Amino acid sequence: MLARVDARIQDLLSAEMSRWAAVDPRVAVPVEAIAELVGAGGKRLRPTFCISGYLAAGGSADDDTVVAAAAGLELLHAFALIHDDIMDNSPTRRGVPTVHAHHARVHAERGWVGEARRYGEGVALLAGDLALSYAGRLTNGLPAPAMEIWTELVTEMIIGQQLDIALAAELSPDPDLARWVAVCKSGRYTIHRPLALGASIAGRPGLQAPFEEYGVAAGEAFQLRDDLLDAFGDSAATGKPAGLDVSEHKMTLLLALAAAKDSRVARLVADGKKGHWDAAELRAALLASGVRRDVEQQIDQLVATARAALDTAPLADDWQQRLGKMAEQVAYRDR
């Protein structure tokens, strides 16, 4: 079914590139940017959880509605990544230049007029908007209950991003708000809502409660792992620069927890509000604070919560075990 999802995306983007390139090659540039990002890899987590929720609810493998919904989720993710990379000033994604960085370089190399950065960001904004439009096209035939979940998913992700950039601008180390961002922008969007979407398409609304408990816990564990990988991981393995969150003042849940625990981290964050942000020293303080160990323990607890949420859920076949394993895979994906 995941192969069918990729084929659906490729068919859509290929048709769109042919359609718009016939007008003028420059018109197809944002479509090409989406296709290159999707083709560069990625874990396909959101389509995987959507299809898993559908099959765990007893859905038939030959249904095309869930394939379209899962393809829509992956294009929604492309929209989020392209815009997120602009906001985070990230130069790479999946081991290659981000859309805005690539097109800024094209502008500079060809000696075009205007500001290269603004041109690159303009192309990326349009590519992200187009990816969102294509996601909507793929999901416009969803049944009404599933469409409600889709609409909520899209809204939550965008609202979570707004709070994310607000906390970064204000440098507010608030663990409760940072957790809300992690759950809303990542946890629900990555795991809970895709699972719920799949179950809804399968006609099993009774699975919404256990899927929410499972998805929120596994999703928070996923985001905490993301924070750890950014702060302490290897950029060669992650495909994006290490330490980018700290460099760009992102008030991640990891940083908020460390500031609440460690006076040195709290002082460095406070200094950042005065214009003295030292990313290298802050990363060293994070490592010395012991927050990494605390967060690993929190991830363990969240995985246990996710697994327990499915103990009595009426799932098809062996999906309790399979979803339990998937929670471990997203939480411990650096191992």
Contacts in CASP RR format, 6 or more apart in sequence:
PFRMAT RR
TARGET T0000
AUTHOR 0000-0000-0000
METHOD contacts of the structure
MODEL  1
MLARVDARIQDLLSAEMSRWAAVDPRVAVPVEAIAELVGAGGKRLRPTFC
ISGYLAAGGSADDDTVVAAAAGLELLHAFALIHDDIMDNSPTRRGVPTVH
AHHARVHAERGWVGEARRYGEGVALLAGDLALSYAGRLTNGLPAPAMEIW
TELVTEMIIGQQLDIALAAELSPDPDLARWVAVCKSGRYTIHRPLALGAS
IAGRPGLQAPFEEYGVAAGEAFQLRDDLLDAFGDSAATGKPAGLDVSEHK
MTLLLALAAAKDSRVARLVADGKKGHWDAAELRAALLASGVRRDVEQQID
QLVATARAALDTAPLADDWQQRLGKMAEQVAYRDR
1 51 0 8 1.000
1 55 0 8 1.000
1 61 0 8 1.000
1 66 0 8 1.000
1 67 0 8 1.000
1 70 0 8 1.000
2 44 0 8 1.000
2 47 0 8 1.000
2 48 0 8 1.000
2 51 0 8 1.000
2 70 0 8 1.000
4 67 0 8 1.000
5 44 0 8 1.000
5 47 0 8 1.000
5 51 0 8 1.000
5 67 0 8 1.000
5 70 0 8 1.000
5 71 0 8 1.000
5 74 0 8 1.000
6 44 0 8 1.000
8 67 0 8 1.000
8 68 0 8 1.000
8 71 0 8 1.000
8 138 0 8 1.000
9 38 0 8 1.000
9 71 0 8 1.000
9 72 0 8 1.000
9 74 0 8 1.000
9 75 0 8 1.000
10 35 0 8 1.000
12 71 0 8 1.000
12 134 0 8 1.000
12 137 0 8 1.000
12 138 0 8 1.000
13 31 0 8 1.000
13 34 0 8 1.000
13 35 0 8 1.000
13 38 0 8 1.000
13 134 0 8 1.000
14 35 0 8 1.000
16 28 0 8 1.000
16 31 0 8 1.000
16 134 0 8 1.000
17 28 0 8 1.000
17 31 0 8 1.000
17 32 0 8 1.000
17 35 0 8 1.000
20 27 0 8 1.000
20 28 0 8 1.000
20 31 0 8 1.000
21 27 0 8 1.000
21 28 0 8 1.000
29 103 0 8 1.000
29 123 0 8 1.000
29 127 0 8 1.000
30 123 0 8 1.000
30 126 0 8 1.000
30 127 0 8 1.000
30 128 0 8 1.000
30 130 0 8 1.000
31 127 0 8 1.000
31 130 0 8 1.000
33 82 0 8 1.000
33 99 0 8 1.000
33 102 0 8 1.000
33 103 0 8 1.000
33 123 0 8 1.000
33 124 0 8 1.000
33 127 0 8 1.000
34 75 0 8 1.000
34 78 0 8 1.000
34 82 0 8 1.000
34 127 0 8 1.000
34 128 0 8 1.000
34 130 0 8 1.000
34 131 0 8 1.000
34 134 0 8 1.000
36 96 0 8 1.000
37 78 0 8 1.000
37 81 0 8 1.000
37 82 0 8 1.000
37 93 0 8 1.000
37 94 0 8 1.000
37 99 0 8 1.000
38 74 0 8 1.000
38 75 0 8 1.000
38 78 0 8 1.000
40 93 0 8 1.000
40 94 0 8 1.000
40 95 0 8 1.000
40 96 0 8 1.000
41 94 0 8 1.000
42 94 0 8 1.000
44 74 0 8 1.000
45 190 0 8 1.000
45 191 0 8 1.000
45 222 0 8 1.000
45 330 0 8 1.000
46 70 0 8 1.000
46 73 0 8 1.000
46 74 0 8 1.000
46 76 0 8 1.000
46 77 0 8 1.000
46 189 0 8 1.000
46 190 0 8 1.000
46 194 0 8 1.000
47 70 0 8 1.000
47 71 0 8 1.000
47 73 0 8 1.000
47 74 0 8 1.000
47 194 0 8 1.000
48 70 0 8 1.000
48 326 0 8 1.000
49 190 0 8 1.000
49 191 0 8 1.000
49 194 0 8 1.000
49 195 0 8 1.000
49 326 0 8 1.000
50 66 0 8 1.000
50 69 0 8 1.000
50 70 0 8 1.000
50 73 0 8 1.000
50 194 0 8 1.000
50 195 0 8 1.000
50 197 0 8 1.000
50 198 0 8 1.000
51 66 0 8 1.000
51 67 0 8 1.000
51 70 0 8 1.000
51 198 0 8 1.000
52 195 0 8 1.000
52 319 0 8 1.000
52 322 0 8 1.000
52 323 0 8 1.000
52 326 0 8 1.000
53 194 0 8 1.000
53 195 0 8 1.000
53 198 0 8 1.000
53 199 0 8 1.000
53 202 0 8 1.000
53 207 0 8 1.000
53 211 0 8 1.000
53 319 0 8 1.000
53 323 0 8 1.000
54 63 0 8 1.000
54 66 0 8 1.000
54 198 0 8 1.000
54 199 0 8 1.000
54 201 0 8 1.000
54 202 0 8 1.000
55 61 0 8 1.000
55 202 0 8 1.000
55 316 0 8 1.000
55 317 0 8 1.000
55 319 0 8 1.000
56 195 0 8 1.000
56 199 0 8 1.000
56 207 0 8 1.000
56 315 0 8 1.000
56 316 0 8 1.000
56 317 0 8 1.000
56 319 0 8 1.000
56 322 0 8 1.000
56 323 0 8 1.000
57 198 0 8 1.000
57 199 0 8 1.000
57 202 0 8 1.000
57 203 0 8 1.000
57 204 0 8 1.000
57 207 0 8 1.000
57 315 0 8 1.000
57 316 0 8 1.000
58 202 0 8 1.000
58 204 0 8 1.000
58 316 0 8 1.000
59 66 0 8 1.000
59 201 0 8 1.000
59 202 0 8 1.000
59 316 0 8 1.000
63 201 0 8 1.000
65 141 0 8 1.000
65 142 0 8 1.000
65 143 0 8 1.000
65 201 0 8 1.000
66 198 0 8 1.000
66 201 0 8 1.000
66 202 0 8 1.000
68 138 0 8 1.000
68 139 0 8 1.000
68 141 0 8 1.000
69 138 0 8 1.000
69 139 0 8 1.000
69 142 0 8 1.000
69 146 0 8 1.000
69 150 0 8 1.000
69 197 0 8 1.000
69 198 0 8 1.000
69 201 0 8 1.000
70 194 0 8 1.000
71 138 0 8 1.000
72 134 0 8 1.000
72 135 0 8 1.000
72 136 0 8 1.000
72 138 0 8 1.000
72 139 0 8 1.000
73 135 0 8 1.000
73 194 0 8 1.000
73 197 0 8 1.000
75 131 0 8 1.000
75 132 0 8 1.000
75 134 0 8 1.000
75 135 0 8 1.000
75 138 0 8 1.000
76 131 0 8 1.000
76 132 0 8 1.000
76 135 0 8 1.000
76 153 0 8 1.000
76 154 0 8 1.000
76 157 0 8 1.000
78 128 0 8 1.000
78 131 0 8 1.000
79 128 0 8 1.000
79 129 0 8 1.000
79 131 0 8 1.000
79 132 0 8 1.000
79 135 0 8 1.000
80 157 0 8 1.000
80 161 0 8 1.000
80 189 0 8 1.000
81 93 0 8 1.000
82 98 0 8 1.000
82 99 0 8 1.000
82 100 0 8 1.000
82 124 0 8 1.000
82 125 0 8 1.000
82 127 0 8 1.000
82 128 0 8 1.000
82 131 0 8 1.000
83 124 0 8 1.000
83 125 0 8 1.000
83 128 0 8 1.000
83 161 0 8 1.000
84 90 0 8 1.000
84 161 0 8 1.000
85 93 0 8 1.000
85 98 0 8 1.000
85 99 0 8 1.000
85 100 0 8 1.000
85 101 0 8 1.000
85 124 0 8 1.000
86 98 0 8 1.000
86 100 0 8 1.000
86 121 0 8 1.000
86 124 0 8 1.000
86 125 0 8 1.000
87 161 0 8 1.000
87 165 0 8 1.000
88 244 0 8 1.000
88 245 0 8 1.000
88 248 0 8 1.000
88 250 0 8 1.000
89 248 0 8 1.000
90 98 0 8 1.000
90 101 0 8 1.000
90 240 0 8 1.000
90 241 0 8 1.000
90 244 0 8 1.000
91 97 0 8 1.000
91 98 0 8 1.000
91 101 0 8 1.000
91 241 0 8 1.000
92 98 0 8 1.000
92 101 0 8 1.000
92 235 0 8 1.000
92 239 0 8 1.000
92 240 0 8 1.000
92 241 0 8 1.000
93 239 0 8 1.000
93 240 0 8 1.000
94 239 0 8 1.000
94 240 0 8 1.000
95 239 0 8 1.000
95 240 0 8 1.000
96 102 0 8 1.000
97 105 0 8 1.000
98 124 0 8 1.000
99 120 0 8 1.000
99 123 0 8 1.000
99 124 0 8 1.000
99 127 0 8 1.000
99 128 0 8 1.000
100 117 0 8 1.000
100 120 0 8 1.000
100 121 0 8 1.000
100 122 0 8 1.000
100 123 0 8 1.000
100 124 0 8 1.000
101 120 0 8 1.000
102 120 0 8 1.000
103 119 0 8 1.000
103 120 0 8 1.000
103 122 0 8 1.000
103 123 0 8 1.000
103 124 0 8 1.000
104 116 0 8 1.000
104 117 0 8 1.000
104 119 0 8 1.000
104 120 0 8 1.000
104 121 0 8 1.000
105 116 0 8 1.000
106 120 0 8 1.000
107 114 0 8 1.000
107 116 0 8 1.000
107 119 0 8 1.000
107 120 0 8 1.000
108 116 0 8 1.000
112 119 0 8 1.000
132 154 0 8 1.000
139 147 0 8 1.000
139 150 0 8 1.000
141 147 0 8 1.000
142 150 0 8 1.000
142 201 0 8 1.000
143 200 0 8 1.000
143 201 0 8 1.000
145 200 0 8 1.000
145 203 0 8 1.000
145 205 0 8 1.000
146 197 0 8 1.000
146 198 0 8 1.000
146 200 0 8 1.000
146 201 0 8 1.000
149 193 0 8 1.000
149 196 0 8 1.000
149 197 0 8 1.000
149 200 0 8 1.000
150 197 0 8 1.000
152 193 0 8 1.000
153 188 0 8 1.000
153 189 0 8 1.000
153 193 0 8 1.000
153 194 0 8 1.000
153 197 0 8 1.000
156 184 0 8 1.000
156 185 0 8 1.000
156 188 0 8 1.000
156 189 0 8 1.000
156 193 0 8 1.000
157 184 0 8 1.000
157 185 0 8 1.000
157 189 0 8 1.000
159 184 0 8 1.000
160 180 0 8 1.000
160 181 0 8 1.000
160 184 0 8 1.000
160 185 0 8 1.000
161 185 0 8 1.000
163 177 0 8 1.000
163 180 0 8 1.000
163 181 0 8 1.000
163 184 0 8 1.000
163 185 0 8 1.000
164 181 0 8 1.000
164 185 0 8 1.000
164 250 0 8 1.000
164 251 0 8 1.000
167 174 0 8 1.000
167 177 0 8 1.000
167 178 0 8 1.000
167 181 0 8 1.000
167 251 0 8 1.000
168 248 0 8 1.000
168 249 0 8 1.000
168 250 0 8 1.000
168 251 0 8 1.000
169 249 0 8 1.000
170 251 0 8 1.000
171 249 0 8 1.000
171 251 0 8 1.000
171 269 0 8 1.000
171 272 0 8 1.000
171 273 0 8 1.000
172 251 0 8 1.000
173 251 0 8 1.000
173 255 0 8 1.000
173 256 0 8 1.000
173 259 0 8 1.000
173 260 0 8 1.000
173 266 0 8 1.000
173 269 0 8 1.000
174 251 0 8 1.000
174 256 0 8 1.000
175 253 0 8 1.000
175 256 0 8 1.000
175 257 0 8 1.000
175 260 0 8 1.000
177 256 0 8 1.000
178 251 0 8 1.000
178 252 0 8 1.000
178 253 0 8 1.000
178 255 0 8 1.000
178 256 0 8 1.000
178 257 0 8 1.000
179 220 0 8 1.000
179 253 0 8 1.000
179 256 0 8 1.000
181 253 0 8 1.000
182 219 0 8 1.000
182 220 0 8 1.000
182 223 0 8 1.000
182 224 0 8 1.000
182 227 0 8 1.000
182 252 0 8 1.000
182 253 0 8 1.000
183 216 0 8 1.000
183 219 0 8 1.000
183 220 0 8 1.000
183 223 0 8 1.000
185 223 0 8 1.000
186 219 0 8 1.000
186 220 0 8 1.000
186 222 0 8 1.000
186 223 0 8 1.000
186 226 0 8 1.000
187 215 0 8 1.000
187 216 0 8 1.000
187 218 0 8 1.000
187 219 0 8 1.000
187 220 0 8 1.000
187 222 0 8 1.000
187 223 0 8 1.000
188 215 0 8 1.000
188 216 0 8 1.000
188 219 0 8 1.000
190 219 0 8 1.000
190 222 0 8 1.000
190 330 0 8 1.000
191 214 0 8 1.000
191 215 0 8 1.000
191 216 0 8 1.000
191 218 0 8 1.000
191 219 0 8 1.000
191 222 0 8 1.000
191 330 0 8 1.000
192 211 0 8 1.000
192 212 0 8 1.000
192 214 0 8 1.000
192 215 0 8 1.000
192 216 0 8 1.000
192 219 0 8 1.000
195 211 0 8 1.000
195 214 0 8 1.000
195 215 0 8 1.000
196 207 0 8 1.000
196 208 0 8 1.000
196 211 0 8 1.000
196 212 0 8 1.000
199 205 0 8 1.000
199 206 0 8 1.000
199 207 0 8 1.000
199 208 0 8 1.000
199 211 0 8 1.000
200 208 0 8 1.000
207 313 0 8 1.000
207 314 0 8 1.000
207 315 0 8 1.000
210 309 0 8 1.000
210 310 0 8 1.000
210 312 0 8 1.000
210 313 0 8 1.000
211 313 0 8 1.000
213 305 0 8 1.000
213 306 0 8 1.000
213 309 0 8 1.000
214 306 0 8 1.000
214 307 0 8 1.000
214 309 0 8 1.000
214 310 0 8 1.000
214 323 0 8 1.000
214 327 0 8 1.000
215 306 0 8 1.000
215 309 0 8 1.000
217 302 0 8 1.000
217 303 0 8 1.000
217 305 0 8 1.000
217 306 0 8 1.000
217 309 0 8 1.000
217 327 0 8 1.000
218 302 0 8 1.000
218 303 0 8 1.000
218 306 0 8 1.000
218 326 0 8 1.000
218 327 0 8 1.000
218 330 0 8 1.000
218 331 0 8 1.000
219 302 0 8 1.000
219 330 0 8 1.000
220 253 0 8 1.000
220 302 0 8 1.000
221 298 0 8 1.000
221 299 0 8 1.000
221 302 0 8 1.000
221 303 0 8 1.000
221 306 0 8 1.000
221 327 0 8 1.000
221 330 0 8 1.000
221 331 0 8 1.000
222 330 0 8 1.000
222 331 0 8 1.000
223 253 0 8 1.000
224 253 0 8 1.000
224 254 0 8 1.000
224 295 0 8 1.000
224 298 0 8 1.000
224 299 0 8 1.000
224 302 0 8 1.000
224 331 0 8 1.000
225 299 0 8 1.000
225 330 0 8 1.000
225 331 0 8 1.000
225 332 0 8 1.000
225 333 0 8 1.000
225 334 0 8 1.000
227 245 0 8 1.000
227 252 0 8 1.000
227 253 0 8 1.000
227 254 0 8 1.000
227 255 0 8 1.000
227 295 0 8 1.000
228 254 0 8 1.000
228 292 0 8 1.000
228 295 0 8 1.000
228 296 0 8 1.000
228 334 0 8 1.000
229 238 0 8 1.000
229 334 0 8 1.000
230 238 0 8 1.000
230 242 0 8 1.000
230 243 0 8 1.000
230 244 0 8 1.000
230 245 0 8 1.000
230 246 0 8 1.000
230 252 0 8 1.000
231 242 0 8 1.000
231 243 0 8 1.000
231 245 0 8 1.000
231 246 0 8 1.000
231 252 0 8 1.000
231 254 0 8 1.000
231 283 0 8 1.000
231 286 0 8 1.000
231 287 0 8 1.000
231 292 0 8 1.000
232 242 0 8 1.000
232 286 0 8 1.000
232 287 0 8 1.000
232 292 0 8 1.000
233 242 0 8 1.000
233 334 0 8 1.000
234 242 0 8 1.000
235 241 0 8 1.000
235 242 0 8 1.000
237 334 0 8 1.000
241 247 0 8 1.000
243 279 0 8 1.000
243 283 0 8 1.000
244 250 0 8 1.000
245 252 0 8 1.000
245 255 0 8 1.000
246 255 0 8 1.000
246 279 0 8 1.000
246 282 0 8 1.000
246 283 0 8 1.000
246 286 0 8 1.000
247 279 0 8 1.000
249 272 0 8 1.000
249 277 0 8 1.000
254 286 0 8 1.000
254 291 0 8 1.000
254 295 0 8 1.000
255 265 0 8 1.000
255 269 0 8 1.000
255 286 0 8 1.000
257 291 0 8 1.000
257 294 0 8 1.000
257 295 0 8 1.000
258 265 0 8 1.000
258 285 0 8 1.000
258 286 0 8 1.000
258 289 0 8 1.000
258 290 0 8 1.000
258 291 0 8 1.000
259 265 0 8 1.000
259 266 0 8 1.000
259 269 0 8 1.000
260 266 0 8 1.000
261 289 0 8 1.000
261 290 0 8 1.000
261 291 0 8 1.000
261 294 0 8 1.000
262 285 0 8 1.000
262 288 0 8 1.000
262 289 0 8 1.000
262 290 0 8 1.000
262 291 0 8 1.000
264 285 0 8 1.000
264 288 0 8 1.000
264 289 0 8 1.000
265 282 0 8 1.000
265 285 0 8 1.000
265 286 0 8 1.000
265 289 0 8 1.000
265 291 0 8 1.000
268 278 0 8 1.000
268 281 0 8 1.000
268 282 0 8 1.000
268 285 0 8 1.000
269 282 0 8 1.000
271 277 0 8 1.000
271 278 0 8 1.000
272 278 0 8 1.000
286 292 0 8 1.000
299 331 0 8 1.000
299 332 0 8 1.000
302 331 0 8 1.000
303 327 0 8 1.000
303 328 0 8 1.000
303 331 0 8 1.000
303 332 0 8 1.000
306 324 0 8 1.000
306 327 0 8 1.000
307 324 0 8 1.000
307 327 0 8 1.000
310 319 0 8 1.000
310 320 0 8 1.000
310 323 0 8 1.000
310 324 0 8 1.000
311 320 0 8 1.000
313 320 0 8 1.000
315 323 0 8 1.000
END
